[in-house]
Amino acid sequence: MKIKKTALPGMLILTPRRFGDARGWFSEVWNQKTYADHGIDTAFVQDNHSYSRDVGTVRGLHFQSPPHAQAKLVRCARGRILDVAVDIRRGSPSYGDWVGVELSAENGQQVLIPAGFLHGFVTLEPDCEVLYKCSDTYAPDCDGAVRFDDPDLGIDWGLDPKAAILSDKDAAAQSFRDFQSPFVYEA
């Protein structure tokens, strides 16, 4: 497995090996021991699978606050997305900074996003399927969102924000300026 650090402390890009032959390929995308051998000891308790039909569908920017904060291991099993994480850990040297990574069925990359980050993605092709593991179960009372197109974050989603396809929840999300982060950076 290839592991690449990003500009955000704790956020990693993981590329599992693929073993191919005339039939196609095989890849082990999660193995607790292999990940632990690389210093990744996150215990995942929930798997999620989303489907987005149209190009320009934006899901995010989401977070789940303590005591049910979630780390995520995200991959795209069908299609192609731009996956985005924003550091929201107060005191972090990269607070408010974002990183975007293209995930696709073709490149097989995964992103490990620790708790304390906003997370979202935009579909770059039709019919995208995104799978992600979470370190805690969904807790509606801890669920929150920040506007994907917030000018204080300045995320380049590669689309006109007016053309984005959003849920009602994401369209009504709060601004980053009004957001009070429940997360604290621990070096």
Secondary structure as UniProt FT lines:
FT   STRAND          2..5
FT   TURN            9..10
FT   STRAND          12..15
FT   STRAND          18..21
FT   TURN            22..23
FT   STRAND          24..27
FT   HELIX           32..37
FT   TURN            38..39
FT   STRAND          46..52
FT   TURN            55..56
FT   STRAND          57..64
FT   TURN            66..67
FT   STRAND          72..78
FT   STRAND          80..87
FT   STRAND          89..90
FT   TURN            93..96
FT   STRAND          98..104
FT   TURN            105..107
FT   STRAND          110..113
FT   STRAND          117..123
FT   STRAND          128..134
FT   HELIX           140..142
FT   STRAND          143..146
FT   TURN            148..149
FT   TURN            151..153
FT   HELIX           161..163
FT   HELIX           168..171
FT   TURN            176..178
FT   STRAND          183..184
//
